[in-house]
Amino acid sequence: MSEKLCLTKDEIKALTRTPLKARQLQFLRQNGIRHYIDGYGWPVVLRAAVGIDEPAPAARVVPWRSNKLGPLPG
C-alpha cells in the first residue's frame, strides 16, 4: 500500500534527477514540494503532493427497493 500512497525511491530519483539524498531534499525544499523524512533520512513524497491521484474504484450501485415489498425473491 505504501507504493500506492507514496512515490518510490526510483520515482523520487527521476523527479529530482539525482540519486543523492541531500540533493533530493534540496530540490524538494526549493520547489515547495511537501515531503517527509523517513527514519533513514530519505525523503518521502506523497503522490498527492505532486498531483498524481490514484483513480478511485467505482462503487457498486444497488438500486433502491422499498421495504414494503418484502424480502428479495430467491
N, C-alpha and C positions, 0 to 999 in steps of 0.2 A: 504494500500500500504506500510505502514511503516514496517509491519511484513515481507513483501517480501524483502524489501531493507535492513533491519537491523535484527540482532538476537533479539529474545525475551528475557525477563529477565530470564526465565527458561533456555533458551539455553546458556546464559552467565553464569548462575549459574552452569550448567553442564560442560561448558568449563573450568571454573576456579576452580571448585569443592569447592566453598564456597559461602554462601549466603550473606556474609558481603561485603559491598560496598568498604571499604578501602582495603580489601584483594583482591577483584576482580581487582581494579585499580593497585595494586602492581603486581599481576600476569601478567596483560596485559603489563605493562611497562617492567617487567623483560624479557618477552618473545618477545618483539618487535612487539606486535600486535597493529596495528594502531586503535585508538579509539578516541571518543569524550566524553565529559562530558555534560550531559543534565542540565537543569535548577535546578534539584533537587539533583545534584551531583552524579547521577548514570552513569556508563559507557554505551556508545552506540557504538556498533561494527557493521560495515557494513559486510554483507555476503561476499563480495568480499575480505575483509581483511583477512578472514580465509579460502579462497579458495572454498566457497560454491557459485557456479554460478547457477543462475536460467536458465533453457533452454529457448532459445528464441523461440517464437511462429513461426511456419512455415509460410512464406509469401505466399500469393496466387499468383500463376504464371499465368499470362494472356498470351496466345500465341500471337505472333506478327501477325498483319494483315495490309496489305497495305491500305493506304487511297484511292488509285486509284480504289479499288474495290467498293467503295461507302458505304452507311450505312449498318449496320448489318441487315440481314433479321429478321423479326419477331418483 
